Amino acid sequence: MNRPEIREQMRHQLSDKTLFEQAKAYAYDYMDSIFDKRVYPAPEAIKGLEIFNEPLPHTASNPSDILELLHQYGSPATVAQTAGRYFGFVNGSSIPVSVAAKWLSDVWDQNAALYVISPIASKLEEVCEKWLVKLLGLPSETAAGFVGGSSTATLCGLAAGRNELLRKAGWEVSEKGLFGAPNLRVVLGEQAHASVFKALALLGIGKDQLEKVPVDAQGRMLADKLPKLDSRTLVIIQAGNVNTGAFDPIEEICEKANQAGAWVHVDGAFGLWAAASKNRQYLVPGLHKADSWSADAHKTLNAPYDCGIILCKRRDALVSALQSTGSYILYSENRDGMLYTPEMSRRARAVELWALLKYLGQQGLEELVDGLCERAKVFSEKLSANGFNLLNEVAYNQVLVSCSTPEITKATLENIQNSGECWCGGALWDGKPAIRISVCSWATSYEDIDRSVSAFIKARSIAQQQKEDSNEANTKNE
């Protein structure tokens, strides 16, 4: 088959629509079954993925067969994180209108780099920026960039902060690079997220430059243990500990940093959205006093993957750290998205974010955040009432529990993950294994919580019985 024939086939596929009707039917079938399917794929579904292990075809394949293969073997091997009983990794669900908007934008296939490449992407980014800044109570001049996730957003915020601190020290990174630059300090909590350390490493900031602040029993930085700050210090605050959901004392730390001329970045992947609720704003007092903030809309806000956001009070600092130049790059008087992100070519993430924000409005966003927190509280209370050890103060959407012994905790978690009834992750807390529950889906109902609590109890019972059987076998062998 020569290339012109393939081109004509593809033109026919666009006009005929049969292929897209097939994809739509499969998508609807998946939607119809999502609330009843196993949360984690069954072993036979995972084994079925071996069908994809094949040499690259020499000639073109039938497009209908390709979709059928994906649905027959791919759909059963997905994790049902868009349903109500997935509690792993603070992975949010997807609000229907945002999924529909993403479908449409996927057909648009817009590159959000420049206004001249996509006016619609530029306009929706501009609108989302204004809405988010107001929603979170940030300074009106704050700029927003739309990236893959909060890991990249953190990288952007710290790059802007690093360069700005060096500029104030008389060193222009864009001209001189980093070799020979004045030393910077980085102050952060002992339980800062792994993505923060990754971002710092990528920025050329090593472990020897880090000053770790002790934390309390919930993982919050102790503000009275902060070292003396100065104008060459990056301070990183956590809005939402990944295990406990606890928030660092933002206002107290920001006031000390502001007085010293330090740069403050808030890592708020899922916790930053507390500012969107009047009932949760007490968790983030003084949020506006920071310099940059990172968040994920695909977590608490339940936007589809991927949708990270960098927010920076100093628009010029963010642009200076990320801007590209070239005679072919046509900047305009309108918003040019690549000024605020590391990527040049980039999908138009703001389309589904705009749809979500417009659909929910301020009241709906508040209900979403409060609902997740309330259901997490109920989950924790039911587990505690059934003999699980509650390890955290449940103020947000994270729940951390354990069983009677580390061994039983590990076995219980493994049984939960294998059950297919619900899924959650594990963590080490105070050096011991714990079960980590992230209530992060609009679809989670109180019935889902009851079913999940029952799954926890059953998993623990199996673990205890396995332990007793093992002890008996060991006794007989002695």
C-alpha positions, 0 to 999 in steps of 0.5 A: 500500500503506497502513501497516497492510498493511506492518505485517501483512506484517512480523508475518508475516515474523517468524512465517513465518521464510522471510526469515531462512532465506533470509538464513541460506542466503546466509550459509552460502554466503558461509562456504563460499566465503570461503577460496577467494574473492579477498581483494580484490574483482575489478573486475567485482564493484566495478562491479556495485555500481552497481546500488545507485545508484537513487532511493529507491523510492516503495512497499515492495520485496519483502524476498526480492528485497532479500536476493537483491540483497545476496548477488548483488552485495554478497557478491562485493564484500566484502573477505575479511578473515575468511579467512587471507590478508588482512593490511591495517590490523590488521583481525582475523578473527572467531572462529565462536562470537562470530559466532554469538553476534552473530547471536543478539544481533542478533535480541535487538537490545538497547540496552546503555545501562541495566540496566533496558533490558537486564539481560542486556547489563548482566550480560555487560558486568559479567562481561567487565569482570572477566575483562578486568581480570584477563586484562590484570593491571590494578588490580582497581578498573579500569572498562571501557566498550564502545565502537565502537573504540579511537579512541573508547576513546582519546577516553574515556581522555583525557577522563577524564585531562584532567578529572581533571588539571583537577579537581586544579588546582581546575577542574571541567570539568562546571561551568565548561567549558574556556574559561579553564581552566588549560593542560595539556600533552600528552607523546607519541611522534613516531609516535603513532597518527593516532587519538590526534591526532584524539581530542586535537583533539576534546577541545580540545587543540591542536598547540601543547600537544603535546610530541613525544618522539623515537623510536628506529629502531623507533618507540619513545619514548626515555624518556631524552628525556622532558621534565620531567613535572608534575601537569598533563601527559597522557602517551600511551604506545603499546603496538604501533606501527602499522607495526613493532609496537614497544612504548614503554618503558611501565614506565620512562615510567609511573614518571616520570609517577607520581612527577610526578602526571601521567595516563598513557594507553596506546594499545593497540589491538592491542598491549595483548593482549600482556599476555594471553600469558606469552610476550609480557608482556615487551613490556608491563612496568609496564602496571598503572602507567598510568591508562587503556588503550584496545584493540580486541577486533576486532583481536587477539582476533578479535571481530566488528566493532565492539568497542572497549574503554576501561579506566580505573583511576579509575572515578569519573573515567571516569564523571564525564567521560561521565555524562549526567543526566535525570529519565527516566534510571533508573540502578540498583544494577546496572551501567549501561553508559552511565556508561562510554561516550559513547553512550547508545543502544548495541548490546550488544557485550559479548555476542559478546565474552563468548562469545569469552572464555568459549570460548577461556579464558585458555589459548586467548587465549594461544595466539591471541596467540602464534600470530599473533606466530609466524606473523608471524615466519615470514612475515618470515623467508620474505620476507627469505630471498627478497630483501625488505628487513625493516625492523622487529624482528618482536616482535609481529604486524607486518611491514614490508618493502621492495624494492630501490628505492622505485619497485619497492616501490610497484609491488610493493604495487600488484601484490599488492593487485590480485592477489586472492591476498592483500592488505596495506597500505602506509606511509611508513617513514623517508620511503620507501614500505614494505609493511605486513603485519598478521598478525591472523587466527586463520584464517591458516595456514602454507600461507596464508603460503607462498601470500602469499610467492609472491604477493609474489615474483610481484608484485615480478617483474612490477614489475621487468619493468615497470621494465625495459620502461619503461627500454627504451622510454625509451632507444629514444625518446632 
